[in-house]
């Protein structure tokens, strides 16, 4: 992905018309498959200063794709009068310096921290070993396996990166699924037993947490079933996914 910043200096008497023009321009922009997201911000210190941030799938997609499309024609028609007021128009590459603040708790914190996920995996794998459909997959699992999966969930949901530091991160987790040929009925049973375990150990039951929690479980198990097939050739190097309140990591084709 690439981030484009366009900075404007708009006279006060034109600010309302400028914002209205961008509200109209946002319609074709949002329809463009090359656009990931966008945001127009206005300075509170210098009200005439505006910054438009657009995240594109790539610089080439922006220049060669969007700018040659009908969406761009509609977009440009709305913002053209304001081009003389542009102060900057540049693409920026994201760096490894990024993160989130503490204005809202992570899913890890909301769940109750490491102890909550350890109780979850203990209850879950107890039932897995009693289940006729899943027991064959886990018959020879390490006695510490529930603890290791709890470490993975800690990291996924915003806790410490212990799984990466001590267990090898995503490549190690991927290796646990390779060649297992997991079936769809097994995946569904896995989800059902985990949801039951979440109820049993008292994970938060508010809709927001459970939607985010089960959203990851649905996403992760679908990846696992695909990666486990004999003919699969999954990407072997990737970070541990970081899951937020209802936000999935963006798909990379």
MIRONU-26176 format. One record per residue (C-alpha): residue number from 1; x, y, z. Coordinates in steps of 0.5 Angstrom, whole numbers, plus 500, padded with zeros to 3 digits. Layout:
// MIRONU-26176
<atom nr="NUM" x="X" y="Y" z="Z"/>
...
This chain:
// MIRONU-26176
<atom nr="1" x="500" y="500" z="500"/>
<atom nr="2" x="502" y="507" z="499"/>
<atom nr="3" x="499" y="513" z="503"/>
<atom nr="4" x="498" y="520" z="499"/>
<atom nr="5" x="498" y="527" z="502"/>
<atom nr="6" x="495" y="533" z="499"/>
<atom nr="7" x="495" y="539" z="503"/>
<atom nr="8" x="491" y="545" z="501"/>
<atom nr="9" x="491" y="552" z="504"/>
<atom nr="10" x="483" y="554" z="503"/>
<atom nr="11" x="481" y="562" z="504"/>
<atom nr="12" x="476" y="562" z="510"/>
<atom nr="13" x="470" y="564" z="505"/>
<atom nr="14" x="471" y="558" z="501"/>
<atom nr="15" x="472" y="553" z="506"/>
<atom nr="16" x="464" y="550" z="506"/>
<atom nr="17" x="464" y="550" z="498"/>
<atom nr="18" x="471" y="546" z="499"/>
<atom nr="19" x="468" y="541" z="504"/>
<atom nr="20" x="462" y="540" z="500"/>
<atom nr="21" x="466" y="539" z="493"/>
<atom nr="22" x="470" y="533" z="497"/>
<atom nr="23" x="464" y="530" z="500"/>
<atom nr="24" x="461" y="529" z="493"/>
<atom nr="25" x="468" y="527" z="490"/>
<atom nr="26" x="469" y="522" z="496"/>
<atom nr="27" x="463" y="518" z="492"/>
<atom nr="28" x="467" y="516" z="486"/>
<atom nr="29" x="473" y="516" z="490"/>
<atom nr="30" x="470" y="510" z="495"/>
<atom nr="31" x="468" y="507" z="489"/>
<atom nr="32" x="475" y="506" z="486"/>
<atom nr="33" x="478" y="499" z="487"/>
<atom nr="34" x="485" y="502" z="488"/>
<atom nr="35" x="483" y="506" z="494"/>
<atom nr="36" x="484" y="503" z="501"/>
<atom nr="37" x="481" y="509" z="505"/>
<atom nr="38" x="481" y="516" z="505"/>
<atom nr="39" x="480" y="522" z="510"/>
<atom nr="40" x="480" y="530" z="510"/>
<atom nr="41" x="482" y="533" z="516"/>
<atom nr="42" x="482" y="541" z="517"/>
<atom nr="43" x="487" y="544" z="522"/>
<atom nr="44" x="484" y="547" z="528"/>
<atom nr="45" x="490" y="552" z="529"/>
<atom nr="46" x="490" y="554" z="522"/>
<atom nr="47" x="483" y="553" z="519"/>
<atom nr="48" x="485" y="555" z="512"/>
<atom nr="49" x="489" y="549" z="512"/>
<atom nr="50" x="487" y="542" z="510"/>
<atom nr="51" x="490" y="535" z="509"/>
<atom nr="52" x="487" y="530" z="505"/>
<atom nr="53" x="490" y="523" z="506"/>
<atom nr="54" x="489" y="517" z="501"/>
<atom nr="55" x="491" y="510" z="502"/>
<atom nr="56" x="492" y="507" z="495"/>
<atom nr="57" x="493" y="499" z="494"/>
<atom nr="58" x="500" y="502" z="490"/>
<atom nr="59" x="503" y="508" z="487"/>
<atom nr="60" x="502" y="505" z="480"/>
<atom nr="61" x="495" y="503" z="482"/>
<atom nr="62" x="494" y="510" z="483"/>
<atom nr="63" x="497" y="513" z="477"/>
<atom nr="64" x="496" y="508" z="472"/>
<atom nr="65" x="489" y="505" z="475"/>
<atom nr="66" x="485" y="510" z="478"/>
<atom nr="67" x="488" y="516" z="474"/>
<atom nr="68" x="485" y="513" z="468"/>
<atom nr="69" x="479" y="511" z="470"/>
<atom nr="70" x="472" y="514" z="470"/>
<atom nr="71" x="472" y="515" z="477"/>
<atom nr="72" x="478" y="519" z="477"/>
<atom nr="73" x="474" y="523" z="472"/>
<atom nr="74" x="468" y="524" z="476"/>
<atom nr="75" x="473" y="526" z="482"/>
<atom nr="76" x="477" y="531" z="478"/>
<atom nr="77" x="471" y="535" z="476"/>
<atom nr="78" x="469" y="536" z="483"/>
<atom nr="79" x="476" y="538" z="486"/>
<atom nr="80" x="479" y="542" z="480"/>
<atom nr="81" x="477" y="549" z="482"/>
<atom nr="82" x="482" y="548" z="488"/>
<atom nr="83" x="488" y="545" z="485"/>
<atom nr="84" x="491" y="552" z="485"/>
<atom nr="85" x="491" y="552" z="493"/>
<atom nr="86" x="495" y="545" z="493"/>
<atom nr="87" x="501" y="546" z="498"/>
<atom nr="88" x="503" y="539" z="497"/>
<atom nr="89" x="502" y="533" z="493"/>
<atom nr="90" x="506" y="527" z="495"/>
<atom nr="91" x="506" y="519" z="496"/>
<atom nr="92" x="509" y="516" z="502"/>
<atom nr="93" x="511" y="509" z="504"/>
<atom nr="94" x="509" y="507" z="511"/>
<atom nr="95" x="515" y="505" z="515"/>
<atom nr="96" x="516" y="500" z="521"/>
<atom nr="97" x="514" y="505" z="526"/>
<atom nr="98" x="507" y="505" z="528"/>
<atom nr="99" x="502" y="503" z="533"/>
<atom nr="100" x="496" y="504" z="537"/>
<atom nr="101" x="495" y="508" z="543"/>
<atom nr="102" x="491" y="507" z="550"/>
<atom nr="103" x="485" y="511" z="549"/>
<atom nr="104" x="481" y="504" z="549"/>
<atom nr="105" x="483" y="497" z="552"/>
<atom nr="106" x="485" y="492" z="547"/>
<atom nr="107" x="481" y="485" z="546"/>
<atom nr="108" x="487" y="482" z="551"/>
<atom nr="109" x="485" y="487" z="556"/>
<atom nr="110" x="478" y="487" z="555"/>
<atom nr="111" x="478" y="479" z="556"/>
<atom nr="112" x="482" y="479" z="562"/>
<atom nr="113" x="489" y="478" z="560"/>
<atom nr="114" x="493" y="472" z="560"/>
<atom nr="115" x="490" y="468" z="565"/>
<atom nr="116" x="483" y="469" z="561"/>
<atom nr="117" x="486" y="466" z="555"/>
<atom nr="118" x="489" y="460" z="559"/>
<atom nr="119" x="483" y="458" z="562"/>
<atom nr="120" x="480" y="458" z="556"/>
<atom nr="121" x="485" y="454" z="552"/>
<atom nr="122" x="485" y="449" z="558"/>
<atom nr="123" x="477" y="448" z="558"/>
<atom nr="124" x="477" y="448" z="550"/>
<atom nr="125" x="482" y="442" z="550"/>
<atom nr="126" x="479" y="438" z="555"/>
<atom nr="127" x="473" y="438" z="551"/>
<atom nr="128" x="477" y="437" z="544"/>
<atom nr="129" x="480" y="430" z="547"/>
<atom nr="130" x="473" y="428" z="549"/>
<atom nr="131" x="471" y="429" z="542"/>
<atom nr="132" x="470" y="424" z="537"/>
<atom nr="133" x="471" y="428" z="531"/>
<atom nr="134" x="477" y="433" z="534"/>
<atom nr="135" x="481" y="428" z="538"/>
<atom nr="136" x="484" y="424" z="532"/>
<atom nr="137" x="488" y="431" z="530"/>
<atom nr="138" x="490" y="432" z="537"/>
<atom nr="139" x="491" y="425" z="540"/>
<atom nr="140" x="499" y="426" z="540"/>
<atom nr="141" x="499" y="434" z="542"/>
<atom nr="142" x="504" y="436" z="547"/>
<atom nr="143" x="501" y="437" z="554"/>
<atom nr="144" x="503" y="444" z="554"/>
<atom nr="145" x="499" y="446" z="548"/>
<atom nr="146" x="494" y="449" z="551"/>
<atom nr="147" x="499" y="454" z="554"/>
<atom nr="148" x="502" y="455" z="547"/>
<atom nr="149" x="495" y="457" z="544"/>
<atom nr="150" x="494" y="461" z="550"/>
<atom nr="151" x="500" y="465" z="548"/>
<atom nr="152" x="498" y="466" z="541"/>
<atom nr="153" x="491" y="469" z="543"/>
<atom nr="154" x="495" y="473" z="548"/>
<atom nr="155" x="499" y="476" z="542"/>
<atom nr="156" x="493" y="476" z="537"/>
<atom nr="157" x="489" y="480" z="541"/>
<atom nr="158" x="494" y="485" z="543"/>
<atom nr="159" x="498" y="482" z="549"/>
<atom nr="160" x="505" y="481" z="550"/>
<atom nr="161" x="509" y="478" z="544"/>
<atom nr="162" x="511" y="472" z="548"/>
<atom nr="163" x="509" y="467" z="542"/>
<atom nr="164" x="513" y="470" z="537"/>
<atom nr="165" x="519" y="471" z="542"/>
<atom nr="166" x="519" y="464" z="545"/>
<atom nr="167" x="515" y="460" z="540"/>
<atom nr="168" x="517" y="462" z="533"/>
<atom nr="169" x="511" y="466" z="531"/>
<atom nr="170" x="507" y="465" z="525"/>
<atom nr="171" x="512" y="460" z="522"/>
<atom nr="172" x="511" y="456" z="528"/>
<atom nr="173" x="504" y="456" z="528"/>
<atom nr="174" x="503" y="455" z="521"/>
<atom nr="175" x="508" y="449" z="521"/>
<atom nr="176" x="502" y="446" z="526"/>
<atom nr="177" x="497" y="445" z="521"/>
<atom nr="178" x="501" y="443" z="515"/>
<atom nr="179" x="499" y="436" z="512"/>
<atom nr="180" x="493" y="435" z="517"/>
<atom nr="181" x="488" y="436" z="512"/>
<atom nr="182" x="483" y="439" z="516"/>
<atom nr="183" x="476" y="438" z="514"/>
<atom nr="184" x="470" y="443" z="514"/>
<atom nr="185" x="466" y="439" z="519"/>
<atom nr="186" x="472" y="439" z="524"/>
<atom nr="187" x="473" y="446" z="523"/>
<atom nr="188" x="466" y="447" z="525"/>
<atom nr="189" x="466" y="443" z="531"/>
<atom nr="190" x="473" y="447" z="533"/>
<atom nr="191" x="469" y="453" z="533"/>
<atom nr="192" x="463" y="451" z="537"/>
<atom nr="193" x="467" y="448" z="542"/>
<atom nr="194" x="471" y="454" z="543"/>
<atom nr="195" x="465" y="458" z="543"/>
<atom nr="196" x="462" y="453" z="549"/>
<atom nr="197" x="469" y="454" z="553"/>
<atom nr="198" x="469" y="462" z="552"/>
<atom nr="199" x="462" y="461" z="556"/>
<atom nr="200" x="464" y="456" z="561"/>
<atom nr="201" x="470" y="460" z="563"/>
<atom nr="202" x="467" y="467" z="563"/>
<atom nr="203" x="470" y="471" z="557"/>
<atom nr="204" x="466" y="477" z="556"/>
<atom nr="205" x="459" y="476" z="553"/>
<atom nr="206" x="458" y="483" z="551"/>
<atom nr="207" x="456" y="483" z="543"/>
<atom nr="208" x="462" y="488" z="541"/>
<atom nr="209" x="468" y="483" z="544"/>
<atom nr="210" x="464" y="476" z="542"/>
<atom nr="211" x="464" y="479" z="535"/>
<atom nr="212" x="471" y="481" z="535"/>
<atom nr="213" x="473" y="474" z="538"/>
<atom nr="214" x="469" y="470" z="534"/>
<atom nr="215" x="471" y="474" z="528"/>
<atom nr="216" x="478" y="472" z="529"/>
<atom nr="217" x="476" y="465" z="530"/>
<atom nr="218" x="472" y="464" z="524"/>
<atom nr="219" x="478" y="468" z="520"/>
<atom nr="220" x="483" y="464" z="523"/>
<atom nr="221" x="480" y="457" z="522"/>
<atom nr="222" x="479" y="458" z="515"/>
<atom nr="223" x="486" y="460" z="514"/>
<atom nr="224" x="488" y="454" z="518"/>
<atom nr="225" x="484" y="449" z="514"/>
<atom nr="226" x="486" y="452" z="507"/>
<atom nr="227" x="494" y="451" z="509"/>
<atom nr="228" x="493" y="444" z="512"/>
<atom nr="229" x="491" y="441" z="505"/>
<atom nr="230" x="496" y="437" z="502"/>
<atom nr="231" x="496" y="441" z="496"/>
<atom nr="232" x="497" y="447" z="499"/>
<atom nr="233" x="503" y="452" z="499"/>
<atom nr="234" x="502" y="457" z="504"/>
<atom nr="235" x="506" y="464" z="505"/>
<atom nr="236" x="511" y="461" z="510"/>
<atom nr="237" x="513" y="468" z="513"/>
<atom nr="238" x="509" y="473" z="516"/>
<atom nr="239" x="508" y="476" z="523"/>
<atom nr="240" x="503" y="474" z="528"/>
<atom nr="241" x="496" y="477" z="526"/>
<atom nr="242" x="494" y="483" z="530"/>
<atom nr="243" x="486" y="483" z="531"/>
<atom nr="244" x="482" y="489" z="534"/>
<atom nr="245" x="475" y="491" z="535"/>
<atom nr="246" x="472" y="488" z="529"/>
<atom nr="247" x="478" y="490" z="524"/>
<atom nr="248" x="481" y="484" z="520"/>
<atom nr="249" x="488" y="485" z="517"/>
<atom nr="250" x="487" y="487" z="510"/>
<atom nr="251" x="487" y="482" z="505"/>
<atom nr="252" x="493" y="481" z="500"/>
<atom nr="253" x="492" y="478" z="494"/>
